[in-house]
Amino acid sequence: MLKILETKQVAVLALCLLVAMLGTAAEPTPGFNQTIPKSILTEDAVDTSIGELRFFDGMPDDETVRKLYDNLDTIRATDVFLNMVPAASLEGIRRGLEGLGVTKPNQVMMFDQLLDSNPLFLTGNTDTVYSVVIFDLSRDGPVVVEIPPGSGPSTVNDAYFRFVTDMGAPGPDRGKGGKYLILPHDYEGDIPKGYFTATSPSAINLMVLRGFLVDGKTDAAVRSVKEALKIYPLNKKDNPPEMKFISGSKIPFNTVHANDSSFFDEINDVIQREPVGFLDPELRGQLASIGIQKGKPFEPDARMQRLLRDGIAIGNATARALLLQPRDKTAYLYDDRRWYSAFIGGDYQWLIAGGDGGRNLDARTAFFYGYTLNTPAMVMKMVGAGSQYAVAASDQSGNYLDGSKFYRIRIPPNVPAKDFWSMVVYDPQTRSELQTGQPFPSKNNKRDSLIVDKDGSIELYFGPTAPDGKAANWIQTVPGKGWWAIFRLYGPLDAWFDREWRPGDFELIGDGFGDSHDH
């Protein structure tokens, strides 16, 4: 009996202890009937990068609300800049060509004497003959492009610089020539036979055709394009308008988008011109959040203008960091050199893991802030065909390249390029060719008579003045300005793709005037 009583006492004591524990665990949060997880509550004062934020029981006070909406609108403006660089860049080209009188499909702007440093054109090369055309499918309807046999690679991009089709060697004609038909997104008519067809989601489209030098001269490429390239609306196929070729060589004109608040005006013009479905709802929502929407006037008030200026300043600075100092380790071509890829991620749509990881937004911004034209051919491994690129903005010590200083770089023998290679120097401000006393800030192993060392290697020199006896291998730079470079291989071979062959880094060999700029 005693044992049973003791057992009951122990049970009662345990029950009391359990109740006490449960009561303690269930102690309500002040102001609530229950215990509320601290992770879902907001303190009355919160320190942040935009200052202290103050709340009454989770409700932001007036000053905090002002800070938050200013911050939100600035973020939206920055995001619009970073995400709309592709559209602004193509619009910049459209406006630049319009200034030259190139507005119709039968009008072609041609760098018949190559692209020198007078035009502002994002990282164009000095080694091929560019022919550039703008289509307006909303005005002209379907457009026909007749590509001559043996044509260099040609590409059509839409108004967001998205790939529409390739022509020439990388296109479906495989260099044999043929007729292409570029259709508007809403075309419902009959599609005639005998054409390679492609549909574009936008009204404005850009076509760029490249012709290669023969014996270092442009004559053959220019002649081929002028004699055989035909572009006209489908509804004028029975009587095509005469082709007109307008030279862009040696002419100062601008095709680069704005980096100040007028950027938003450029984008608004694009949105008003293009069909609504040209961009997806996410991008349209970003634009609408700062007042840009199709069919509505873009009229930011004084407050919004101030925030747009702030947002674009942050966006422009961010794009420059992405372009000139990528933080993505996969961007770098070698583990012991400063060279990196222009196409970070190796996908022309900037998809991560085929889209499973979404889109690499930073890589897309970096590309279109510094480069133009989008084609799968640029990222495909095509041994002996196409082209490959390596970019550098720093010397071997990690300092930005300085136009006041003197550098050299060693190009080892047996460069794995079936056709030729080139080195072109660019201005970090305009991302266009560096303007110096040399009209072409570049060296090309087929066009230029370079000094070759006994082992077959070539040393290139960079600085304000030429080193003694090395002028043939010298690219001029500008004191007080920075510069960066792109090394191109045309017809790249296996040794390039396998990383068996590697260019040297830029080596500082002497100071001009001014200090280096570390980063």
VENZI-V127998 format. One record per pair of residues at least 24 apart in sequence whose ideal C-beta (glycine too) atoms are under 10 Angstrom apart, sorted by the first residue. I is the first residue (numbers start at 1). J is the second residue. D is the distance in whole Angstrom. If there is no record, write none. Layout:
i: <I	I>
j: <J	J>
d: <D	D>
This chain:
i: <31	50	66	69	69	70	70	70	70	70	71	71	72	72	73	73	73	73	73	73	73	73	73	73	73	74	74	74	74	74	74	74	74	74	74	74	75	75	75	75	75	75	76	76	76	76	76	76	76	76	76	76	77	77	77	77	77	77	77	77	77	77	77	77	77	77	77	77	77	78	78	78	78	78	78	78	78	78	78	78	78	79	79	79	79	79	79	79	79	80	80	80	80	80	80	80	80	80	80	80	80	80	81	81	81	81	81	81	81	81	81	81	81	81	81	81	81	81	81	81	82	82	82	82	82	82	82	82	82	82	82	82	82	82	82	83	83	83	83	83	83	83	83	83	83	83	84	84	84	84	84	84	84	84	84	84	84	84	84	84	84	84	85	85	85	85	85	85	85	85	85	85	85	85	85	85	85	85	86	86	86	86	86	86	86	86	86	86	86	86	86	86	87	87	87	87	87	87	87	87	87	87	87	87	87	87	87	87	87	87	87	88	88	88	88	88	88	88	88	88	88	88	88	88	88	89	89	89	89	89	89	89	89	89	89	89	89	89	89	89	90	90	90	90	90	90	90	90	90	90	90	90	90	90	90	90	90	90	91	91	91	91	91	91	91	91	91	91	91	92	92	92	92	92	92	92	92	92	92	92	93	93	93	93	93	93	93	93	93	93	93	93	93	93	93	94	94	94	94	94	94	94	94	94	94	94	95	95	95	95	95	95	95	95	96	96	96	96	96	96	96	96	96	97	97	97	97	97	97	97	97	98	99	99	99	99	100	100	100	100	100	100	100	101	101	102	102	102	102	102	102	102	103	103	103	104	104	104	104	104	104	104	104	104	104	104	105	105	105	105	105	105	105	105	105	105	105	105	105	105	105	105	105	105	105	105	105	106	106	106	106	106	106	106	106	106	106	106	106	106	106	106	107	107	107	107	107	107	107	107	107	108	108	108	108	108	108	108	108	108	108	108	108	108	108	108	109	109	109	109	109	109	109	109	109	109	109	109	110	110	110	110	110	110	110	110	110	110	110	110	110	111	111	111	111	111	111	111	111	111	112	112	112	112	112	112	112	112	112	112	112	112	112	113	113	113	113	113	113	113	114	114	114	114	114	114	114	114	114	115	115	115	115	115	115	115	115	116	116	116	116	116	116	116	116	116	116	116	116	117	117	117	117	117	117	117	117	117	117	117	117	117	117	117	117	117	118	118	118	118	118	118	118	118	118	118	119	119	119	119	119	119	119	119	119	119	119	120	120	120	120	120	120	120	120	120	120	120	120	121	121	121	121	121	121	121	121	121	121	122	122	122	122	122	122	122	122	122	122	122	122	122	122	123	123	123	123	123	123	123	123	123	123	123	123	123	123	123	123	123	124	124	124	124	124	124	124	124	124	124	125	125	125	125	125	125	125	125	125	125	125	125	126	126	126	126	126	126	126	126	126	126	126	126	126	126	127	127	127	127	127	127	127	127	127	127	127	127	127	127	127	127	127	127	128	128	128	128	128	128	128	128	128	128	128	128	128	129	129	129	129	129	129	129	129	129	129	129	129	129	130	130	130	130	130	130	130	130	131	131	131	131	131	131	131	131	131	131	131	131	131	132	132	132	132	132	132	132	132	133	133	133	133	133	133	133	134	134	134	134	134	135	135	135	135	135	135	135	135	135	135	135	135	136	136	136	136	136	136	136	137	137	137	137	137	137	137	137	137	137	137	137	137	137	137	138	138	138	138	138	138	138	138	138	139	139	139	140	140	140	140	140	140	140	140	141	141	141	141	141	141	141	141	141	142	142	142	142	142	142	142	142	142	142	142	142	142	142	142	143	143	143	143	143	143	143	143	143	143	143	143	143	143	144	144	144	144	144	144	144	144	144	144	144	144	144	144	144	145	145	145	145	145	145	145	145	145	145	145	145	145	145	146	146	146	146	146	146	146	146	146	146	146	147	147	147	147	147	147	147	147	147	147	147	147	147	147	147	148	148	148	148	148	148	148	148	148	148	148	148	149	149	149	149	149	149	149	150	150	150	150	150	150	150	150	151	151	151	151	151	151	151	151	151	151	151	151	152	152	152	152	152	152	152	152	153	153	153	153	153	153	153	153	153	153	153	153	154	154	154	154	154	154	154	154	154	155	155	155	155	155	155	155	155	155	155	155	156	156	156	156	156	156	156	156	156	156	156	157	157	157	157	157	157	157	157	157	157	157	158	158	158	158	158	158	158	158	158	158	158	158	158	159	159	159	159	159	159	159	159	159	159	159	159	159	159	160	160	160	160	160	160	160	160	160	160	161	161	161	161	161	161	161	161	161	162	162	162	162	162	162	162	162	163	163	163	163	163	163	163	163	163	164	164	164	164	164	164	164	164	164	164	165	165	165	165	165	165	165	165	166	166	166	166	166	167	167	167	167	168	168	168	168	169	169	169	169	169	170	170	170	170	170	170	170	170	171	171	171	171	172	172	172	175	177	179	179	180	180	181	181	182	182	182	183	184	185	185	185	185	186	186	187	189	189	191	192	192	195	200	201	201	201	201	201	202	202	202	202	202	202	202	203	203	203	203	203	204	204	204	204	206	206	206	207	207	208	208	208	210	210	210	212	212	212	212	212	213	213	213	213	213	214	215	215	216	216	216	216	216	216	217	218	222	249	250	252	254	254	255	255	256	256	256	256	256	256	257	257	258	258	259	259	259	259	259	259	259	259	259	260	260	260	260	260	261	261	261	261	261	261	261	261	261	261	261	262	263	263	263	263	263	264	264	264	264	264	264	264	264	264	264	264	265	265	267	267	268	268	268	268	268	268	269	270	271	271	271	272	272	272	315	315	316	318	318	318	318	319	319	319	319	319	319	320	320	320	320	320	320	321	321	321	322	322	322	322	322	322	322	322	322	323	323	323	323	323	323	323	323	323	323	323	323	324	324	324	324	324	324	324	324	324	324	324	324	324	324	325	325	325	325	325	325	326	326	326	326	326	327	328	328	328	328	330	330	331	331	331	331	332	333	333	333	333	333	333	333	333	333	334	334	334	334	334	335	336	336	336	337	337	337	337	337	337	337	337	338	338	338	338	338	338	338	338	338	338	338	338	339	339	339	339	339	339	339	339	339	339	339	339	339	340	340	340	340	340	340	340	341	341	341	341	341	341	342	342	342	342	342	342	342	342	342	342	342	343	343	343	343	343	343	343	343	345	346	346	346	346	347	347	348	348	348	348	348	348	348	349	349	349	350	366	369	370	370	370	370	370	371	371	372	381	381	381	381	382	382	382	383	383	383	383	383	383	383	383	383	384	384	384	384	384	384	384	384	384	385	385	385	385	385	386	386	386	386	386	387	387	387	387	387	387	387	387	387	388	388	388	388	388	388	388	388	388	388	388	388	389	389	389	389	389	390	390	390	390	390	390	390	390	390	391	391	391	391	391	392	392	392	392	392	392	392	392	393	393	393	393	393	393	393	393	394	394	394	394	394	394	395	395	395	395	395	395	395	396	396	396	396	396	397	397	397	397	397	397	398	398	398	399	399	399	399	399	399	399	400	400	400	400	400	400	400	400	401	401	401	401	401	401	401	401	401	401	401	401	401	402	402	402	402	402	402	402	402	402	402	402	402	402	402	402	402	402	403	403	403	403	403	403	403	403	403	403	403	403	403	403	403	403	403	404	404	404	404	404	404	404	404	404	404	404	404	404	404	405	405	405	405	405	405	405	405	405	405	405	405	405	405	405	406	406	406	406	406	406	406	406	406	406	406	406	406	406	406	407	407	407	407	407	407	407	407	407	407	407	407	407	407	408	408	408	408	408	408	408	408	408	408	408	408	408	408	408	409	409	409	409	409	409	409	409	409	409	409	409	409	409	410	410	410	410	410	410	410	410	410	411	411	411	411	411	411	411	411	411	411	411	411	411	411	411	412	412	412	412	412	412	412	412	413	413	413	413	413	413	413	413	414	414	414	414	414	414	415	415	415	415	415	415	415	415	415	415	415	415	416	416	416	416	416	416	416	416	416	416	416	417	417	417	417	417	417	417	417	417	417	417	418	418	418	418	418	419	419	419	419	419	419	420	420	420	420	420	420	420	420	421	421	421	421	421	421	421	421	421	421	421	422	422	422	422	422	422	422	422	423	423	423	423	423	423	423	423	423	424	424	424	424	424	424	425	425	425	425	425	425	425	425	425	425	426	426	426	426	426	427	427	427	427	427	428	428	428	428	429	429	431	434	434	434	434	434	434	434	434	434	434	435	435	435	436	436	436	436	436	436	436	437	437	437	438	438	438	438	440	441	441	441	441	441	441	442	442	442	442	443	443	443	443	444	444	446	448	448	449	457	459	459	460	460	460	460	460	461	462	462	462	463	463	463	463	464	464	465	467	467	477	479	479	479	480	480	480	482>
j: <57	74	303	303	307	303	304	306	307	310	307	310	289	307	289	290	291	300	303	304	306	307	308	310	311	290	306	307	308	309	310	311	312	313	314	315	286	289	307	311	314	315	285	286	287	288	289	290	291	307	308	311	261	263	264	286	289	290	300	304	307	308	309	310	311	312	313	314	315	307	308	310	311	312	313	314	315	316	317	318	319	283	286	287	289	290	311	315	361	263	264	267	283	286	287	289	290	292	308	311	312	315	257	259	261	263	264	267	290	308	311	312	313	314	315	316	318	319	365	369	286	311	314	315	316	318	319	322	361	362	364	365	366	368	369	160	279	282	283	286	287	315	361	364	365	368	160	257	263	264	266	267	270	271	279	283	286	287	292	315	365	368	160	161	257	259	263	267	315	316	319	364	365	366	367	368	369	370	157	158	159	160	161	162	257	364	365	367	368	369	372	374	158	159	160	161	162	202	204	257	266	267	269	270	271	274	278	279	283	287	368	160	161	256	257	258	259	263	264	266	267	269	270	368	369	122	160	161	206	255	256	257	266	367	368	369	370	371	372	431	134	157	158	159	160	161	162	202	204	205	206	255	257	270	368	372	373	374	159	204	255	257	258	263	266	267	269	270	273	120	121	122	254	255	256	257	258	263	266	372	121	122	132	134	157	161	204	206	208	254	255	256	257	372	373	134	136	159	204	205	206	255	266	269	270	273	134	253	254	255	256	257	266	269	120	121	132	134	248	253	254	255	256	132	133	134	206	246	248	253	255	134	251	253	254	255	132	246	247	248	251	253	255	244	246	132	133	134	244	245	246	248	134	136	139	133	134	135	136	139	140	231	232	233	241	244	133	134	135	136	137	139	140	143	144	145	182	205	207	230	231	232	233	236	240	241	243	133	140	143	229	230	231	232	233	236	240	241	242	243	244	245	132	133	134	231	241	243	244	245	246	132	133	134	207	209	225	226	229	231	243	244	245	246	247	248	133	134	208	244	245	246	247	248	249	251	253	255	209	211	218	221	222	225	226	229	245	246	247	248	249	210	211	218	222	247	248	249	250	251	211	218	219	221	222	223	225	226	245	246	247	248	249	218	222	247	248	249	250	439	213	218	221	249	250	439	440	442	447	248	249	250	424	432	433	440	442	248	249	250	251	252	433	435	438	439	440	441	442	250	252	424	425	426	427	430	432	433	434	435	436	438	439	440	441	442	248	249	250	251	252	253	432	433	435	439	248	249	250	251	252	253	254	255	256	432	433	252	253	254	255	256	427	429	430	431	432	433	435	248	253	254	255	256	372	430	431	432	433	255	256	257	368	369	370	371	372	373	426	430	431	432	433	323	342	370	371	372	373	389	391	424	426	427	430	431	432	433	484	486	208	255	371	372	373	424	426	431	432	433	210	387	389	422	424	433	440	442	444	486	488	490	422	423	424	425	433	438	439	440	441	442	443	444	447	488	210	212	213	216	387	419	420	421	422	424	440	442	443	444	446	447	488	490	152	153	209	210	211	212	213	218	221	387	422	488	490	209	210	211	212	213	218	219	220	221	222	224	225	249	208	209	210	211	221	248	249	373	207	208	209	210	211	221	222	225	226	229	231	245	248	206	207	208	209	246	248	255	372	205	206	207	208	209	229	231	159	204	205	206	207	164	182	184	200	202	203	204	205	206	207	231	233	184	202	203	204	205	233	273	182	183	184	185	186	187	199	200	201	202	203	204	205	233	275	184	185	186	202	203	204	273	274	275	203	204	233	182	184	203	232	233	234	235	236	182	183	184	187	189	233	234	235	236	181	182	183	184	187	189	191	192	195	197	199	233	234	235	237	180	181	182	183	184	200	205	207	231	232	233	234	235	236	179	180	181	182	192	195	230	231	232	233	234	235	236	237	240	178	179	180	181	182	195	196	198	207	209	229	230	231	232	177	178	179	180	195	228	229	230	231	232	240	171	173	175	176	177	178	179	180	196	209	225	228	229	230	231	176	177	178	209	211	224	225	226	227	228	229	230	173	175	176	177	178	224	228	175	176	177	211	212	220	224	228	175	176	177	178	209	210	211	221	224	225	228	229	208	209	210	211	212	221	224	225	208	209	210	211	212	373	375	377	378	385	386	387	180	207	208	209	210	211	225	229	375	206	207	208	209	210	373	374	375	376	377	378	180	182	198	200	205	206	207	208	209	373	375	200	202	204	205	206	207	208	372	373	374	375	182	185	199	200	201	202	203	204	205	206	274	278	374	200	201	202	203	204	205	206	270	271	273	274	275	278	279	201	202	204	270	274	278	279	283	368	374	202	206	364	367	368	371	372	373	374	200	201	202	205	278	348	349	374	198	348	349	373	374	375	376	377	378	198	199	200	201	202	205	206	207	374	375	196	197	198	199	200	205	207	375	196	198	375	376	377	196	198	207	209	209	210	211	377	210	377	382	385	386	375	376	377	378	380	382	385	386	196	198	375	377	196	197	198	385	228	230	237	207	231	234	237	207	231	234	234	275	274	275	277	278	275	277	234	234	235	234	234	237	234	278	274	275	277	278	279	270	273	274	275	277	278	279	270	273	274	275	278	270	273	274	278	372	373	374	231	373	372	373	375	373	387	490	419	420	446	490	491	419	420	444	446	447	446	446	447	420	444	446	447	448	449	447	249	247	439	439	435	430	432	372	432	369	372	429	430	431	432	368	369	312	316	312	313	315	316	317	319	320	369	429	308	309	312	313	316	300	304	305	306	307	308	309	310	311	312	313	312	308	311	312	315	316	290	291	292	298	300	304	305	308	309	311	312	292	298	292	298	292	293	294	296	297	298	298	294	295	296	298	296	297	298	365	369	369	362	365	366	369	362	365	366	368	369	370	366	369	370	428	429	431	362	366	519	361	362	363	364	365	366	367	369	370	365	366	367	368	369	370	371	391	393	428	431	484	366	369	370	391	392	393	394	400	401	428	431	482	484	519	366	393	394	398	400	519	362	363	366	391	393	362	360	362	363	366	360	363	362	363	366	391	390	388	389	390	391	392	496	499	502	503	390	499	502	503	505	499	396	502	505	390	392	396	502	503	504	505	506	390	391	392	393	394	395	396	397	398	401	505	506	389	390	391	392	394	485	486	487	502	503	504	505	506	366	389	390	391	392	393	394	367	379	388	389	390	391	366	367	370	371	378	379	388	389	390	391	486	367	371	374	378	379	388	389	391	379	378	379	380	381	376	379	374	375	376	377	378	379	380	374	376	379	374	391	431	426	428	431	484	486	431	486	431	492	494	496	497	491	492	497	416	418	491	492	493	494	495	496	497	416	417	418	419	490	491	492	493	494	418	419	490	491	492	419	489	490	491	492	417	419	421	422	488	489	490	491	492	416	417	421	487	488	489	490	491	492	493	496	497	486	487	488	489	492	423	485	486	487	488	489	496	502	503	426	484	485	486	487	423	484	485	486	487	503	505	506	426	428	482	483	484	485	506	519	484	505	506	517	518	519	462	505	506	507	508	509	516	504	505	506	507	508	505	506	507	508	516	518	505	518	519	506	508	515	516	517	518	519	428	482	483	484	516	517	518	519	425	428	462	477	481	482	483	484	485	506	508	516	517	462	463	477	478	479	480	481	482	483	508	511	512	513	514	515	516	517	427	428	434	436	462	463	464	476	477	478	479	480	481	482	483	512	514	463	464	477	478	479	480	481	482	511	512	513	514	515	516	462	463	464	477	479	506	508	509	510	511	512	513	514	515	516	461	462	463	464	465	466	467	474	477	507	508	509	510	511	512	460	461	462	463	475	477	483	485	505	506	507	508	509	510	459	460	461	462	463	467	470	473	474	504	506	507	508	509	510	458	459	460	461	462	473	475	485	487	503	504	505	506	507	453	457	458	459	460	503	504	505	507	443	445	450	452	453	456	457	458	459	460	473	487	501	503	504	455	456	457	458	501	502	503	504	452	453	454	455	456	457	458	501	456	457	493	495	500	501	445	456	457	458	487	489	492	493	495	496	501	503	489	491	492	493	494	495	496	497	498	500	501	445	446	488	489	490	491	492	493	495	496	501	489	490	491	492	493	445	446	489	490	491	492	444	445	446	447	488	489	490	491	445	446	458	487	488	489	490	491	492	496	503	446	447	448	486	487	488	489	490	458	460	462	475	485	486	487	488	503	475	484	485	486	487	488	460	462	475	476	477	478	483	484	485	486	482	483	484	485	486	478	481	482	483	484	481	482	483	484	481	482	484	462	475	476	477	478	481	482	483	484	485	476	478	481	464	475	476	477	478	481	483	464	476	478	474	475	476	477	475	475	476	477	478	483	485	475	485	486	488	472	473	474	475	488	490	490	472	473	473	504	504	507	485	487	503	504	506	509	506	507	509	509	510	511	512	512	513	512	509	510	512	512	513	514	512	513	514	517>
d: <8	9	10	9	9	8	10	9	6	9	9	10	8	9	8	7	10	10	8	7	10	5	8	9	7	10	9	5	8	10	5	5	10	10	7	10	10	9	10	7	9	10	9	6	9	10	5	5	10	9	9	7	9	10	8	9	9	5	10	9	6	5	9	7	2	6	9	8	7	10	10	8	4	8	9	5	4	9	10	7	10	10	6	10	9	9	8	8	9	9	7	7	9	5	6	8	6	8	9	7	9	8	10	9	10	6	8	9	10	9	7	5	9	8	3	7	8	7	9	10	10	10	9	5	9	6	6	8	7	8	9	5	10	10	9	10	10	9	6	6	9	9	7	8	7	10	8	9	8	9	9	5	8	9	9	8	8	7	9	9	10	9	10	9	7	10	9	10	9	10	7	8	6	9	9	5	5	10	9	9	9	5	4	8	10	7	9	8	4	9	9	8	9	6	5	7	10	9	10	9	8	6	10	5	8	9	9	8	9	10	9	10	10	9	4	7	10	6	9	5	6	10	8	8	10	7	10	6	10	8	8	5	10	10	5	8	10	9	6	10	9	7	8	6	7	5	10	9	7	9	6	9	9	8	9	8	10	10	7	8	10	7	10	10	5	8	7	5	9	9	10	8	7	5	5	4	8	10	7	9	8	9	7	8	10	10	10	6	9	10	4	9	9	7	10	5	9	8	6	10	7	8	10	9	9	10	10	10	8	7	10	9	8	9	8	8	9	10	9	5	6	3	8	7	8	6	9	9	8	9	7	8	10	6	8	9	10	6	9	7	7	6	10	9	6	7	7	6	9	10	6	9	7	8	9	9	8	9	8	9	8	9	9	9	8	8	6	8	5	8	10	10	6	5	9	8	9	9	9	10	4	6	7	10	10	8	10	9	10	10	10	8	6	6	9	9	7	5	7	5	6	10	10	7	8	9	9	8	5	8	7	7	5	10	9	8	8	9	7	7	7	7	5	7	10	10	8	9	10	10	8	5	8	5	10	10	9	10	9	9	10	9	7	7	8	10	5	7	6	7	8	10	10	8	9	7	5	5	9	10	9	6	9	9	5	10	9	9	7	9	5	8	6	6	9	7	9	4	7	9	8	6	10	6	10	9	7	10	9	8	7	10	10	9	7	8	10	10	6	6	9	10	7	9	9	4	6	9	10	10	9	10	9	9	8	10	7	4	6	5	7	8	6	7	6	9	9	8	6	6	5	8	10	9	8	8	6	8	9	6	7	5	8	7	10	7	8	8	7	4	6	5	9	10	5	9	5	9	9	8	9	9	5	8	8	9	9	6	8	7	6	9	8	8	6	6	5	9	9	8	5	6	10	10	8	6	5	7	10	9	9	8	6	10	10	6	7	8	9	6	10	9	9	8	10	8	9	10	7	7	9	9	10	7	6	9	10	8	9	8	6	9	7	10	6	10	7	10	9	4	8	4	9	7	8	10	9	8	7	10	10	10	7	9	5	8	9	7	10	5	8	7	7	8	7	9	10	4	6	6	7	9	8	9	10	10	8	8	7	4	8	8	5	10	9	4	6	9	7	10	6	7	6	8	10	8	10	10	8	7	4	8	7	9	9	5	9	7	10	8	10	7	7	5	8	10	8	9	10	9	7	4	8	8	9	6	10	7	7	6	8	10	6	10	8	10	8	7	4	8	7	8	9	10	10	6	6	8	10	9	7	8	4	8	9	8	10	6	10	8	5	8	7	9	10	7	10	9	9	4	8	8	8	8	8	10	9	10	9	10	9	4	9	8	9	10	9	7	8	8	6	6	6	10	6	7	5	7	6	8	8	9	9	9	10	7	4	8	10	9	7	5	9	9	9	8	9	7	7	6	7	10	10	6	7	6	8	9	7	7	7	6	7	5	10	9	6	8	9	7	4	8	7	9	9	10	7	9	8	7	5	9	8	8	5	8	10	7	7	4	7	9	9	8	6	9	9	5	6	8	7	9	8	10	8	7	9	10	10	5	9	10	10	6	7	10	7	3	6	9	8	7	6	4	9	9	8	6	8	7	10	10	10	7	9	7	9	6	10	7	9	8	9	7	8	8	8	10	6	4	5	6	7	9	9	9	8	5	10	9	10	8	6	10	9	7	8	9	7	7	4	7	10	10	9	9	8	7	6	8	9	6	7	5	10	8	9	8	6	7	7	6	7	5	8	10	10	9	9	9	10	7	5	8	8	8	6	5	8	10	9	10	5	6	4	9	8	6	8	9	8	9	8	8	4	7	4	7	8	6	10	8	6	10	7	9	8	7	10	9	9	7	7	9	9	9	10	8	9	9	6	10	7	8	5	9	7	8	10	10	9	8	7	9	6	8	9	5	6	7	10	10	5	8	5	9	9	6	9	9	9	10	7	9	4	9	9	10	9	9	10	9	6	8	6	8	9	8	7	7	8	10	10	10	8	9	7	8	7	8	4	9	8	8	8	7	7	10	9	9	5	10	9	10	8	9	9	9	9	7	10	8	10	9	9	9	10	6	7	8	7	9	10	9	10	10	8	9	9	9	9	7	7	5	9	9	9	5	7	10	5	9	10	6	6	7	8	8	7	7	10	8	8	10	8	10	8	6	9	9	9	10	7	9	10	8	10	10	8	8	7	6	10	8	9	9	8	6	4	8	10	9	9	10	9	8	9	9	9	8	9	10	10	10	6	7	7	9	9	8	9	7	9	9	4	9	8	9	9	9	9	7	6	8	8	9	10	7	9	10	5	5	9	9	6	9	9	9	10	6	8	8	7	8	7	7	8	10	10	6	10	9	7	9	7	6	9	5	9	9	10	9	4	9	10	9	10	9	9	9	9	9	10	9	9	8	10	9	9	6	7	9	4	9	9	7	9	8	9	9	10	9	9	10	5	8	10	6	4	9	7	9	8	5	8	10	5	5	9	9	8	9	8	9	9	10	8	9	10	4	8	8	10	7	10	9	6	9	10	7	8	9	9	6	8	8	6	9	10	8	8	7	7	9	10	9	10	8	8	9	10	10	10	6	9	10	10	7	8	9	9	7	6	9	9	10	9	8	9	9	8	8	6	8	8	5	10	10	9	5	8	5	7	7	9	7	10	5	7	10	4	7	5	10	9	10	7	8	7	10	8	10	10	10	7	5	7	9	10	10	9	9	7	7	7	8	6	7	6	8	10	10	5	8	5	7	7	9	9	6	5	10	8	10	9	10	5	9	9	9	6	6	6	5	9	7	5	9	9	9	10	10	10	7	8	10	5	9	9	8	9	10	9	9	10	5	9	8	10	9	9	9	7	6	6	10	9	7	10	9	5	9	10	5	8	6	9	8	9	9	6	8	10	9	8	8	7	9	9	10	10	6	6	5	8	7	9	9	10	9	7	5	8	9	4	10	6	8	6	7	6	8	10	10	9	7	4	8	8	9	9	7	9	7	7	5	8	10	7	5	8	8	9	7	6	9	7	8	8	4	8	9	9	8	8	7	10	10	8	10	7	4	7	5	10	8	8	4	6	6	8	9	9	9	7	8	9	10	7	7	9	7	10	5	6	6	7	8	5	9	8	8	5	8	6	9	9	7	8	10	6	5	6	7	6	9	10	9	10	10	8	10	9	9	8	6	8	9	9	8	10	7	8	6	6	9	10	8	9	8	8	7	9	4	4	6	7	4	6	6	8	9	8	7	8	8	4	6	8	10	7	4	5	4	9	9	8	7	9	8	9	10	6	8	7	5	5	9	8	10	7	7	7	4	8	8	10	7	10	9	10	7	5	4	7	7	9	7	4	7	9	8	10	10	9	5	6	6	6	9	5	7	5	7	9	8	9	9	10	8	8	5	9	6	10	9	7	5	8	8	10	10	8	9	7	5	7	5	7	9	6	8	5	8	8	4	9	8	9	8	9	10	10	10	6	4	7	7	10	8	10	6	7	8	8	5	9	6	7	7	7	9	8	10	6	3	5	8	9	7	9	9	7	10	7	7	9	9	8	10	7	9	9	9	9	7	8	7	9	6	4	7	4	4	8	9	8	5	8	10	8	4	6	6	6	7	10	7	10	9	8	3	8	6	10	8	8	4	4	9	6	5	4	8	9	8	5	8	5	9	10	7	6	5	7	9	9	10	9	9	8	9	8	8	5	8	8	10	6	9	7	6	8	5	8	9	9	10	7	5	8	7	10	7	5	8	7	10	5	7	5	8	10	7	5	7	7	8	7	8	7	8	8	5	7	6	8	8	9	10	8	8	7	7	8	9	5	9	9	10	8	9	9	8	4	7	6	9	9	10	6	9	9	7	5	10	9	6	7	8	10	8	9	7	9	9	9	9	7	9	6	9	10	9	7	8	10	9	9	9	9	10	10	10	9	8	7	10	10	8	8	10	7	5	9	8	8	9	9	6	6	7	9	9	7	7>
